Amino acid sequence: MELPHSHEGKKHVPVPTGKYVVGCTDLMIGPSQEDGCFLRIYYPSQLKDTHENSSRWASWLPHQKYIEGYTTVLGIMPFFGKKLISWAFGNSYIPVVVDAEPCTEERFPVIVFSHGLTACRTAYSLFCSDISSHGFIVAAIEHRDGSACMTYSLEKEPNSKGGLVEKWIPYKPMQFEKDDMPLRQEQLQIRTRECSQTLDLLYKLDEGVDLEHILHSSMNLGAFKGVMDLSTPVIAGHSFGSATLLRTLAADKRFKIGLAMDAWMWPLKDEIELAKSIEQPLLFINMEAFQTAPNLKAMKRFTVDADHTERRVVTLKGSVHKNQVDLPFLLPLYLRRMTGSHSAIDPVLAMELNNRISMLYLRKHLGHPVDEEHSKLVEKHSEWIYEGIP
């Protein structure tokens, strides 16, 4: 099917492939940016048909203010950029049902997901929703460290009577891999804290703790009580999010498995001892065009001398950095070429392989049965895959 997909006039990322209809809800918890966390949870729902509930699909742009953010990070002149972003993404949807009732038939393993530079909590909606449709709960953080294209906190206005106002946090532009190391180290500290705070929140949701949900959505948070399997939490991330998960695996041993998608290793290049602090199994899925010799050299530190656990590196041939985000699925071919989202490998196949390889690895280390259909798809397209670090 030609990209982008459409249903009843709604442009959307591809529909999740698993047996569950996916629900989602946004959560902002805590009295301040420092003490709280902001995320979108994707989860298996009680609904039976995704298309029948298309009137409740989530918008891909969470707020009109994100148009300004994407205009900035794409380096487009504001007047033209806002019009282009509005046209490209303004009528785009994620085929997940907002505030749907969670499925309570079983407990589902959890994944905390950390986004890359210039992204936000919706930028990886296809990865998050597809994984969730196969029986996972995915908590996609929106980091408030200046690395998101745009984000915000809700804070009390001075001299107000308890009302909350949006405090917008724009992207902090820096020269890439130049003089930005002090900022990246500061951001990694914030990001690691937010990952642990998100896991804290998931424990509270599963326990049925009464939480102050300051976004005031219609979601009954009590519906998440007893639906999470928190025995083996997973942490995943893309690009800068992968550097974040490596730091977090070392700092927070509650996380038992790591999934690093196209890891940007530059912020960790001088942390020679970090790899020795990580004992958990770890899968790297690389996109061929993004990886450089220095990046792979830093990555290799996490794969050598790891006989105690499985460390695996997989690369998709003909792929680009944005094959793991939503952009290729929302843009026509000529705009994919303009934004660096075009790849030799079909973007749908790249995402399918990325997600199937991920789930096979996760199921293995969670002790779940192997999904034979996932194995067959990966074997069928093995010519696009190579193992290890060259």
MARKESE-775492 format. One record per residue (C-alpha): residue number from 1; residue in one letter; x, y, z. Coordinates in nm, 2 decimals. Example, Ala and Ser with C-alpha at 12.3 -4.5 7.8 and 13.67 -1.06 7.14 Angstrom:
<sites>
- num|residuo|c1|c2|c3
- 1|A|1.23|-0.45|0.78
- 2|S|1.37|-0.11|0.71
</sites>
This chain:
<sites>
- num|residuo|c1|c2|c3
- 1|M|0.00|0.00|0.00
- 2|E|0.13|0.34|-0.09
- 3|L|0.24|0.57|0.19
- 4|P|0.10|0.75|0.37
- 5|H|-0.20|0.53|0.46
- 6|S|-0.55|0.68|0.49
- 7|H|-0.88|0.57|0.64
- 8|E|-1.20|0.78|0.60
- 9|G|-1.00|1.08|0.51
- 10|K|-0.76|1.05|0.80
- 11|K|-0.39|1.01|0.72
- 12|H|-0.23|0.77|0.96
- 13|V|0.07|0.57|1.05
- 14|P|0.02|0.19|0.97
- 15|V|-0.22|0.00|1.19
- 16|P|-0.06|-0.21|1.46
- 17|T|-0.02|-0.57|1.36
- 18|G|-0.09|-0.76|1.68
- 19|K|-0.41|-0.91|1.82
- 20|Y|-0.48|-0.63|2.06
- 21|V|-0.65|-0.30|1.98
- 22|V|-0.41|-0.04|2.14
- 23|G|-0.52|0.23|2.37
- 24|C|-0.32|0.53|2.48
- 25|T|-0.34|0.81|2.74
- 26|D|-0.11|1.10|2.83
- 27|L|0.01|1.13|3.19
- 28|M|0.17|1.43|3.36
- 29|I|0.24|1.36|3.73
- 30|G|0.41|1.56|3.99
- 31|P|0.41|1.92|4.12
- 32|S|0.71|2.03|3.92
- 33|Q|0.92|1.95|3.61
- 34|E|1.20|1.83|3.84
- 35|D|0.98|1.60|4.05
- 36|G|0.73|1.47|3.80
- 37|C|0.72|1.30|3.46
- 38|F|0.54|1.34|3.13
- 39|L|0.46|1.04|2.91
- 40|R|0.22|0.86|2.68
- 41|I|0.12|0.51|2.77
- 42|Y|0.04|0.26|2.49
- 43|Y|-0.14|-0.05|2.62
- 44|P|-0.36|-0.35|2.51
- 45|S|-0.72|-0.25|2.54
- 46|Q|-1.05|-0.43|2.58
- 47|L|-1.17|-0.31|2.24
- 48|K|-1.20|-0.55|1.95
- 49|D|-1.17|-0.34|1.63
- 50|T|-0.93|-0.05|1.56
- 51|H|-1.11|0.09|1.25
- 52|E|-1.45|0.09|1.42
- 53|N|-1.31|0.33|1.68
- 54|S|-1.13|0.56|1.43
- 55|S|-1.33|0.86|1.57
- 56|R|-1.12|0.82|1.89
- 57|W|-0.78|0.78|1.72
- 58|A|-0.50|1.00|1.87
- 59|S|-0.38|1.30|1.67
- 60|W|-0.01|1.26|1.58
- 61|L|0.05|1.63|1.67
- 62|P|-0.02|1.65|2.04
- 63|H|-0.07|2.03|2.03
- 64|Q|-0.05|2.31|1.77
- 65|K|0.26|2.44|1.95
- 66|Y|0.45|2.13|1.83
- 67|I|0.43|2.28|1.47
- 68|E|0.66|2.55|1.59
- 69|G|0.89|2.29|1.74
- 70|Y|0.92|2.08|1.43
- 71|T|0.97|2.40|1.22
- 72|T|1.27|2.49|1.44
- 73|V|1.43|2.15|1.44
- 74|L|1.39|2.10|1.07
- 75|G|1.56|2.43|1.01
- 76|I|1.28|2.58|0.80
- 77|M|1.19|2.95|0.78
- 78|P|0.90|3.00|1.03
- 79|F|0.64|3.14|0.79
- 80|F|0.69|2.86|0.53
- 81|G|0.78|2.60|0.78
- 82|K|0.47|2.62|0.99
- 83|K|0.25|2.59|0.68
- 84|L|0.45|2.29|0.56
- 85|I|0.44|2.12|0.90
- 86|S|0.07|2.19|0.93
- 87|W|0.00|2.04|0.58
- 88|A|0.23|1.74|0.64
- 89|F|0.12|1.64|0.99
- 90|G|-0.19|1.85|1.09
- 91|N|-0.44|1.58|0.97
- 92|S|-0.23|1.29|1.08
- 93|Y|-0.34|1.02|1.32
- 94|I|-0.22|0.73|1.52
- 95|P|-0.46|0.42|1.50
- 96|V|-0.48|0.38|1.88
- 97|V|-0.79|0.47|2.08
- 98|V|-0.75|0.75|2.33
- 99|D|-0.84|0.66|2.69
- 100|A|-0.97|0.31|2.60
- 101|E|-1.02|0.07|2.89
- 102|P|-0.71|-0.14|2.94
- 103|C|-0.73|-0.52|2.89
- 104|T|-0.74|-0.70|3.23
- 105|E|-0.72|-1.06|3.10
- 106|E|-0.35|-1.09|3.20
- 107|R|-0.05|-0.89|3.32
- 108|F|0.16|-0.74|3.04
- 109|P|0.54|-0.67|3.05
- 110|V|0.64|-0.31|3.05
- 111|I|0.88|-0.11|2.84
- 112|V|1.00|0.24|2.92
- 113|F|1.09|0.43|2.60
- 114|S|1.33|0.72|2.57
- 115|H|1.31|0.94|2.25
- 116|G|1.60|1.09|2.05
- 117|L|1.70|1.45|1.98
- 118|T|1.42|1.67|1.82
- 119|A|1.15|1.41|1.89
- 120|C|0.86|1.39|2.14
- 121|R|0.62|1.13|2.29
- 122|T|0.44|1.07|1.96
- 123|A|0.73|1.05|1.72
- 124|Y|0.77|0.67|1.76
- 125|S|0.40|0.59|1.77
- 126|L|0.43|0.31|1.52
- 127|F|0.70|0.13|1.71
- 128|C|0.53|0.18|2.04
- 129|S|0.18|0.09|1.93
- 130|D|0.29|-0.21|1.72
- 131|I|0.48|-0.36|2.01
- 132|S|0.19|-0.29|2.24
- 133|S|-0.05|-0.47|2.01
- 134|H|0.15|-0.78|2.07
- 135|G|0.10|-0.77|2.45
- 136|F|0.33|-0.50|2.60
- 137|I|0.26|-0.18|2.79
- 138|V|0.49|0.09|2.65
- 139|A|0.55|0.42|2.84
- 140|A|0.69|0.67|2.60
- 141|I|0.86|0.95|2.79
- 142|E|0.86|1.31|2.67
- 143|H|1.19|1.44|2.81
- 144|R|1.18|1.79|2.94
- 145|D|1.56|1.85|2.91
- 146|G|1.56|2.07|2.60
- 147|S|1.60|1.77|2.36
- 148|A|1.24|1.74|2.25
- 149|C|1.12|1.94|1.95
- 150|M|0.88|2.10|2.20
- 151|T|0.73|2.01|2.53
- 152|Y|0.58|2.17|2.84
- 153|S|0.51|2.15|3.21
- 154|L|0.20|2.27|3.40
- 155|E|0.29|2.51|3.68
- 156|K|0.11|2.74|3.91
- 157|E|0.09|3.10|3.78
- 158|P|0.22|3.36|4.03
- 159|N|-0.06|3.52|4.23
- 160|S|-0.31|3.27|4.08
- 161|K|-0.57|3.08|4.29
- 162|G|-0.43|2.74|4.23
- 163|G|-0.47|2.73|3.85
- 164|L|-0.21|2.57|3.63
- 165|V|-0.06|2.72|3.31
- 166|E|0.15|2.58|3.04
- 167|K|0.52|2.65|3.06
- 168|W|0.66|2.57|2.71
- 169|I|1.01|2.42|2.68
- 170|P|1.15|2.45|2.33
- 171|Y|1.43|2.26|2.18
- 172|K|1.78|2.38|2.26
- 173|P|1.97|2.40|1.93
- 174|M|2.34|2.31|1.95
- 175|Q|2.61|2.22|1.69
- 176|F|2.59|1.84|1.66
- 177|E|2.90|1.67|1.81
- 178|K|3.09|2.00|1.84
- 179|D|3.08|2.19|2.17
- 180|D|2.76|2.03|2.30
- 181|M|2.91|1.77|2.54
- 182|P|2.84|1.97|2.86
- 183|L|2.48|2.01|2.76
- 184|R|2.45|1.64|2.67
- 185|Q|2.59|1.54|3.00
- 186|E|2.34|1.76|3.18
- 187|Q|2.06|1.62|2.96
- 188|L|2.16|1.26|3.03
- 189|Q|2.13|1.33|3.41
- 190|I|1.78|1.46|3.36
- 191|R|1.68|1.18|3.12
- 192|T|1.81|0.90|3.35
- 193|R|1.61|1.05|3.64
- 194|E|1.30|1.07|3.42
- 195|C|1.33|0.71|3.32
- 196|S|1.35|0.59|3.68
- 197|Q|1.06|0.82|3.78
- 198|T|0.86|0.67|3.50
- 199|L|0.92|0.32|3.63
- 200|D|0.82|0.45|3.98
- 201|L|0.50|0.57|3.83
- 202|L|0.42|0.24|3.66
- 203|Y|0.47|0.06|3.99
- 204|K|0.22|0.30|4.15
- 205|L|-0.03|0.26|3.87
- 206|D|-0.01|-0.12|3.90
- 207|E|-0.06|-0.10|4.28
- 208|G|-0.36|0.13|4.24
- 209|V|-0.21|0.42|4.42
- 210|D|-0.43|0.73|4.39
- 211|L|-0.23|0.98|4.18
- 212|E|-0.29|1.35|4.10
- 213|H|-0.32|1.35|3.72
- 214|I|-0.27|1.72|3.64
- 215|L|-0.37|1.69|3.27
- 216|H|-0.72|1.61|3.39
- 217|S|-0.80|1.36|3.11
- 218|S|-1.11|1.14|3.13
- 219|M|-0.89|0.83|3.19
- 220|N|-0.96|0.64|3.51
- 221|L|-0.60|0.56|3.62
- 222|G|-0.74|0.30|3.86
- 223|A|-0.81|0.08|3.55
- 224|F|-0.43|0.01|3.53
- 225|K|-0.43|-0.16|3.87
- 226|G|-0.30|-0.52|3.84
- 227|V|-0.24|-0.51|3.46
- 228|M|0.14|-0.48|3.45
- 229|D|0.40|-0.75|3.49
- 230|L|0.68|-0.55|3.65
- 231|S|0.91|-0.85|3.72
- 232|T|1.13|-0.77|3.43
- 233|P|1.10|-0.41|3.32
- 234|V|1.26|-0.33|2.98
- 235|I|1.41|0.00|2.88
- 236|A|1.43|0.10|2.51
- 237|G|1.53|0.41|2.32
- 238|H|1.64|0.56|1.99
- 239|S|1.95|0.75|1.92
- 240|F|2.01|0.98|2.22
- 241|G|1.75|0.77|2.39
- 242|S|1.98|0.47|2.35
- 243|A|2.26|0.66|2.52
- 244|T|2.00|0.74|2.79
- 245|L|1.91|0.37|2.84
- 246|L|2.27|0.27|2.87
- 247|R|2.32|0.52|3.15
- 248|T|1.99|0.41|3.31
- 249|L|2.08|0.04|3.30
- 250|A|2.39|0.12|3.49
- 251|A|2.21|0.34|3.75
- 252|D|1.88|0.16|3.80
- 253|K|1.91|-0.22|3.83
- 254|R|1.53|-0.26|3.83
- 255|F|1.55|-0.25|3.45
- 256|K|1.63|-0.60|3.34
- 257|I|1.67|-0.58|2.96
- 258|G|1.79|-0.30|2.72
- 259|L|1.68|-0.24|2.36
- 260|A|1.90|0.03|2.19
- 261|M|1.78|0.14|1.85
- 262|D|2.04|0.32|1.63
- 263|A|2.23|0.42|1.93
- 264|W|2.41|0.76|1.93
- 265|M|2.72|0.68|2.13
- 266|W|2.90|1.02|2.11
- 267|P|2.77|1.15|2.45
- 268|L|2.92|0.83|2.61
- 269|K|3.25|0.82|2.41
- 270|D|3.47|0.91|2.71
- 271|E|3.29|0.69|2.96
- 272|I|3.52|0.39|2.92
- 273|E|3.41|0.22|3.24
- 274|L|3.03|0.25|3.19
- 275|A|3.00|-0.09|3.01
- 276|K|3.14|-0.27|3.31
- 277|S|2.85|-0.14|3.52
- 278|I|2.59|-0.29|3.29
- 279|E|2.50|-0.66|3.36
- 280|Q|2.17|-0.68|3.18
- 281|P|2.11|-0.84|2.83
- 282|L|2.12|-0.58|2.56
- 283|L|2.02|-0.57|2.19
- 284|F|2.14|-0.30|1.95
- 285|I|1.95|-0.26|1.63
- 286|N|2.14|-0.03|1.40
- 287|M|2.04|0.16|1.08
- 288|E|2.32|0.13|0.83
- 289|A|2.35|0.49|0.71
- 290|F|2.38|0.64|1.06
- 291|Q|2.66|0.43|1.21
- 292|T|3.02|0.56|1.19
- 293|A|3.34|0.39|1.28
- 294|P|3.38|0.60|1.61
- 295|N|3.02|0.53|1.70
- 296|L|3.06|0.15|1.65
- 297|K|3.39|0.16|1.84
- 298|A|3.22|0.30|2.14
- 299|M|2.93|0.05|2.10
- 300|K|3.17|-0.24|2.09
- 301|R|3.27|-0.18|2.45
- 302|F|2.92|-0.30|2.55
- 303|T|2.95|-0.62|2.36
- 304|V|3.30|-0.76|2.45
- 305|D|3.36|-0.95|2.77
- 306|A|2.99|-1.01|2.82
- 307|D|2.98|-1.39|2.85
- 308|H|2.75|-1.36|3.15
- 309|T|2.46|-1.24|2.93
- 310|E|2.35|-1.20|2.57
- 311|R|2.47|-0.89|2.39
- 312|R|2.37|-0.87|2.02
- 313|V|2.42|-0.61|1.74
- 314|V|2.20|-0.63|1.44
- 315|T|2.21|-0.39|1.14
- 316|L|1.95|-0.34|0.87
- 317|K|2.11|-0.29|0.53
- 318|G|1.99|0.00|0.32
- 319|S|1.84|0.18|0.62
- 320|V|1.85|0.54|0.75
- 321|H|1.82|0.68|1.10
- 322|K|1.46|0.78|1.05
- 323|N|1.35|0.43|0.97
- 324|Q|1.27|0.38|1.34
- 325|V|1.05|0.69|1.37
- 326|D|0.72|0.78|1.21
- 327|L|0.83|1.03|0.95
- 328|P|0.86|0.79|0.65
- 329|F|0.50|0.68|0.71
- 330|L|0.35|1.03|0.70
- 331|L|0.54|1.19|0.42
- 332|P|0.51|1.14|0.04
- 333|L|0.83|1.02|-0.14
- 334|Y|0.95|1.37|-0.24
- 335|L|0.94|1.50|0.11
- 336|R|1.10|1.18|0.24
- 337|R|1.39|1.26|0.01
- 338|M|1.41|1.62|0.14
- 339|T|1.40|1.53|0.51
- 340|G|1.65|1.24|0.50
- 341|S|1.37|0.99|0.56
- 342|H|1.41|0.80|0.23
- 343|S|1.58|0.46|0.24
- 344|A|1.68|0.18|0.00
- 345|I|1.49|-0.06|0.21
- 346|D|1.11|-0.03|0.21
- 347|P|1.02|0.17|0.52
- 348|V|0.73|-0.07|0.61
- 349|L|0.97|-0.37|0.59
- 350|A|1.24|-0.19|0.79
- 351|M|0.99|-0.12|1.07
- 352|E|0.85|-0.48|1.06
- 353|L|1.20|-0.62|1.09
- 354|N|1.30|-0.38|1.36
- 355|N|0.99|-0.47|1.56
- 356|R|1.00|-0.85|1.50
- 357|I|1.37|-0.87|1.59
- 358|S|1.30|-0.66|1.91
- 359|M|1.01|-0.88|2.01
- 360|L|1.20|-1.21|1.95
- 361|Y|1.48|-1.08|2.17
- 362|L|1.24|-0.95|2.44
- 363|R|1.03|-1.27|2.45
- 364|K|1.35|-1.48|2.48
- 365|H|1.47|-1.29|2.79
- 366|L|1.12|-1.26|2.94
- 367|G|1.08|-1.64|2.92
- 368|H|0.79|-1.61|2.68
- 369|P|0.72|-1.86|2.39
- 370|V|0.88|-1.78|2.06
- 371|D|0.64|-1.63|1.80
- 372|E|0.70|-1.85|1.49
- 373|E|0.55|-1.59|1.26
- 374|H|0.80|-1.33|1.37
- 375|S|1.08|-1.58|1.32
- 376|K|0.96|-1.67|0.97
- 377|L|0.94|-1.30|0.86
- 378|V|1.29|-1.23|0.98
- 379|E|1.43|-1.54|0.81
- 380|K|1.24|-1.46|0.49
- 381|H|1.41|-1.12|0.47
- 382|S|1.75|-1.22|0.60
- 383|E|1.93|-1.06|0.31
- 384|W|1.86|-0.72|0.47
- 385|I|2.02|-0.81|0.80
- 386|Y|2.37|-0.86|0.92
- 387|E|2.50|-0.95|1.27
- 388|G|2.78|-0.81|1.47
- 389|I|3.00|-0.51|1.44
- 390|P|3.22|-0.51|1.13
</sites>
